[in-house]
């Protein structure tokens, strides 16, 4: 068996400890990655990144993983062999890097999601270290199906099961690795599946000093921001506007493909509500609380199409709290617990259009003011500060000399 790596010899060029964040995602649009970069720097690490897209701000060493073309990606969906599919979409692109990362040269590897676990160099390095200096972060509940439709099940289910099997094997050989996920419910699921401790590091936003905006006397301003795709409740919000009084307005700030935005515009015009529904372009993640601060209620009624949606505790939830905007959510357990504990808004008994309408019609101006004030009171507790402390404490458990 290989000897345990000498932790004292692994240092960045500045003499600090070195960390490599690996995520097969666009680094600039992945808030968890961007927060971890800041947290690691504050803990004294030189941080390098490995993933798609341009490097995050001030990251000096970035290993840019080329994405597969759209043609190759769709072609891979017809290939039943998971190994061949991984080679098409990732392994052959890893071979295109002029200078791939030497994983042994980093004190800490932070691996996001199961996507890169089939990479032989990564699994070997995790095993060589026995998990010392390896942290694994899950954004979603991979113990259950993530497929929302029959077509998704046909295309992705076998491949995702194969990925998860490799996760289980790698973690079994890397007993000292630490693990986190984004919500208590998902942490419990993954912990049970892996028979390992999993710590919750929420998708919380940095604390903002923003005064709650006073609601208008004659208008109730609704907002929904985030990724725009089907099965996120957005169509229900648009339909609700057709039945709500004219003093309600809705603003959508969506990161969405053009076809989905076109679908929403068609709905809006067919329902005759174009004067009361606005689509604004999205703003950078760090600017979202300021952009949302002017609204009264944030709609976050996420239907449980999969268990992952039911257990959701998304970025936009915490961004709305920092914006001092009341939250309306369905009975998703983690959001429900926080909303009810801190009086942040309204938890619906189900995710139906009827319940959305009922709650909005029954919410008074005084209640909205109360929700906004509660967001102000909970803004520190529900900010990224507690999660930063939990993240750093987790790393200290297995990095000698921290």
N, C-alpha and C positions, 0 to 999 in steps of 0.2 A: 504494500500500500504506500502511496506517496506520503512524504512527510508533510506535516502542516506547514503552510507557507509562512515565511518570516514576515510578520506584519510590520516590523520596524524598518524593513528595507524598502517598503513600497511607499513612495512619496511622489508628489507632483513636482514640477520644476521649481516651485516656490518653497519646497520643503514641507508643505502641508500634506495632509492625507489626500488621496485622490479617489474620486468617485466617478463611475460611468453609469449613466441612466440609459437603459435600453428599452425602446418602445417602437414597435412597428406602426407608428402613428405620425401625423404631421405635428412636429414639436411645437410650432407656434400656435396651434389651435387646441392644445391639450392642457387644460388648466392644472390638472394634477401634476404633470411634469414640470410646468413653470413654477408652481409653488415649491416643489421638492428641490429645484435648483436653488431657489432663494434660501430655503431652510438649511440645505447642506452647506451653502456658503457661510451662513451665519454660524454654523457649527465648526467652521474652519477647514472646509474641504475645497480643493480645486475640483471643479465639476466639468466633465466632458459628457457629450450626448451622442447617442447612436439611434438614428431613425430617419423618417422621411422629411423632406422639405428643408428649408433654410434653418440655420442655427438660431436658437433663442438669443436674445440680446445679451451681449457680453460673454457669451460662451466662446472661448478661444479654440477649443478642440471639438469639432463636430464631425462625426462619421455619417455622411449622408447616404442613406440606403436608397438606391434608385427604385422607383415604383415600377411595377409591371404595366405594360400598356393595357388599355381597355380591351383590346382584342385578346391578348394573352390571358387576362383575368377571366373573361367570359369563356374562353376556350377551356380553361382549367376546370370550370364547373361541370364539364362533360366527362372529366377524367375521374374514375372511381378510386384509383390508387392514391391515398393521402400523401404518400412519400413523393410521388411524381408531381402532385399538385403543389406541394411545398417547394419542390425544386423549381417548378415553373415560376411561382410567384415570389420566392424569397431566395433560395439557395443559389440560383444562378446569378441573381443580382448581387449577392454577397461577394461572389467571385469577381465582380466588376470593380470593386473598390480598389483604388490604387494602393491604399495603405490601411488594411483592415485593423481594427483594434486588437491589441494583444491583451486578452482578458486577465492574464496573470499579473499585469503591471498595475492593476488598480486595487486599492485597499477595499473598495466597496463596489459591488455590482447591484444596481436597483433594476429589477426586471419587471416590466409592466405586461400583464395579461399573458395568456398561454401561447401567443402567436409565435414567439421565437424559441420555444422549448424544443422543437424538432431540430434546431441548429446544433449539430454535433459538437462544435467547439464549446458552445455554452453548456450543454449537459455534461461534457467531460470536465469543464472547469468547476462546475458546481460540485461534482463528485470528488474532484481532486481536493477541493477546499473542505469537503464535507459540510458545506453550507456556511462556513465561517466567512464573514464578509459578503454575504448574499442576502438581499432583501427582495421579496416577491410581492407585488402589489396587484390585486385583482379589482377591476372596475365594475365587474358584473358577476352575476350568480352563474358560474359555469357548471354547477352541479345539476342544473335543470336545463331543459331545452331553451335555446334562445330564438328558435324559429317561430315567426308570427304567422306564416302561411304554409300551405301544403307544398308550394314550390320551394320555399326556403328549407323545409324539412328534407326534400329530395336532394337539394343542392348542397346543403351545409351540414346536415345532422351527422353523417358518418365521419366527416372530416373533423368536426368539433369534438366528437367522442374520442377520436384518435389523439387529438391535441391534449385532451384532459387526461387520457391514460399516460401520456408522456410526462405531464405535470406530476401525477401521482408517483410515477417511477422516480423522477428526478428528485422530488422532495424526500422520498424514502431514502435516497442515497445521500441527501444533504441535510442531515438531521439538525444541524446548527443554524440553518437558514431561518430568518424571521419572515412573517407573512402578515399582510394587512388587506383589508377590503374597505369599501366605502360606506357600509351601513351595518348596524348591529345584527339585523336579520340575515344579511348575506354572510357576515362573519361567522354566525352560528352554523349556517349551512355548510360553508367551506371547512370550518373546524371539524364538524362531524364527519365530513367526507374524507378528510386527510388525517384525522386523529391527531391534530396539531393545534396549538394555540393560534388564533387569528385575531389581531388587534384592529379595531375600527379606526380608520383615519378618514374623516368625513370629507366630502367635496365642499368644504366651507370656504367662504370668501374672506379676504382680509377685512379687518374692522374699518368702517368708514365713520367719520364724524359728520353726519348729515342730519339736519333737523327734520322731523316729520312735517310733511306739507299738509296744510289745512285743506280738508275737502271743500270743493265748491258747494255753494248753497243749492244750486240747481242742476248739478251734473255729477254723475258717478263715472269715473274714468277707470276702465278696466285695461289690463295689459297682459300679454303673454309674450315671453321672450325665450329664445333657445333654438334648438335644431327643429326645423320644420319638415316633418314626415307624417305619413298617415299613422294611425293608432296612437297618437299622442293627445287626442282630445280636441285638437284645434278646430276640426270641422264642427264639433258640438258648440264651441264658443261662437262660431259664425252663425250657426243656426239659431242659437239663443238670442242673438241680436235682433232677429226678425220678430221675436215675440216680446222683447223687453220694451218698456216705455222709451220715448225719444230722448229722455235725459241721460240715457246710458250711451257711452261711447267705448269702442274697443280699438286698441292699438296692438298690432302684431309686429314684433321685431325678430325676424326669423333668419337663421342660416339654413337656406333651403335651395334645392335644385329649381331651375326655372319652370319645369313642368308642374311641380307642386304649387309654386306661387301662382301659375296660370290657373290651375284648378281652383284655388281659393278665390282669385279674382272673378272667375266665372260664377262661383257660388254667390259671392257678394253682390254681383250685378243682377243675377237672377232673383235674388231675395230682395232686391231694391234697397239695400242698406249701405250703399257706397258712400253716403254722406256721413255715416256714423262709424265706419270701420276704416282704419288707416293702416297701411303697411309702411313701416319705416325700415331703412337699411340697418343691419346689425352694427353694433359698435364693438371695439376691442373689449375682451373679457374684463380687463381692469377698469373700464369705464362704465360697465353695466349699471352698478348701483346709482351713480349720478344720473344716468339716462332714464332710469325707472323711477327715480325719486318723486317725480311730479304726479304719479298715478295714485289711485286709491286702493285698488284690489288687484292682486296678481292671481291669475287663473292657472292652477296646477292640478287639474283633474285628469290623472293619467290612468286610463283603463288597464286592467290586469290581463292584457293579451297573453303574456307569459308571466311566469313567476318573477322574472327579473323586473318587469314593469311594476308588479304588485309590491315588490320590496324596494322600489326606487326611493332614493334620497339624493336628488340631483343638484347640480351646481346652482340652477336657477332658484331653487328653494332658498339657499343661503344668500344669494345675491339679492333676492327680494327682501329678506330680513334686513340686510345692510342698507337697502334703499328705503327702509321704514315704510313698507307697503304691506297691507294686510294680505293674508294668504287664504285662498279657497282651494281645498284639496279633497280628494276622495279618501276612502278608508284604507289607504296604503299605510301599513302599520308604523313604519318609522316616521313618516311625515305626520301622521295622526298623533303619535305620542308627543312629538315636539310641539306641534300646534296647540294641543290641549294643555300641555304642561305650562306653556308660556302665554296662553291666550293670544296667539298670533293671528287668528282668523277663524274660519269655519271649516269643520270636517263634515263632509256629506255622508249620508248612510250608504250611498252607492255612487256609481259614476254616470248615472243617466242624465240625459238632457233635462228631464223633468225636475230632478233634484238641483241641477245647476240653476235653473230658472227660479225655483222656489227659494233657494238661499239668497239669490241676488235681490229678489223682490222683497224679502223680509229683512234684509240688512239695513239698519238705520245709519244715519250720519254719525250719531254718537258712538255706535259700535265701531264704525270705521276709524274714528278718532282713537278709540280705545285700542284697537289692533295696532295702529301706528305707534302709539305710545308704548305698547308692549314690545314691539320690535326694537324700539329705542332701548328699553330696559334690558333686553336679552342680547343686544348687539355684541357685547364682548364675549359672553359665554358661547354664543353661536358663531363666533368668528373663527378664523384659522389659527388664532393664537393657541387655544388648547390642543388643536390637532398638531401643530408644530411641536409642542412640548412632548406629545405622545410619540410622534415620529422619531424625534431625537432620542428619547428615552429607550425606544425599541431598538435603535441601532446600537446603543451603548451596551446592550445585553450581550452582544457577541463580537464587538470590535475592541480588541485589547488596546488599552491605552487611551480610550476615549474619555 
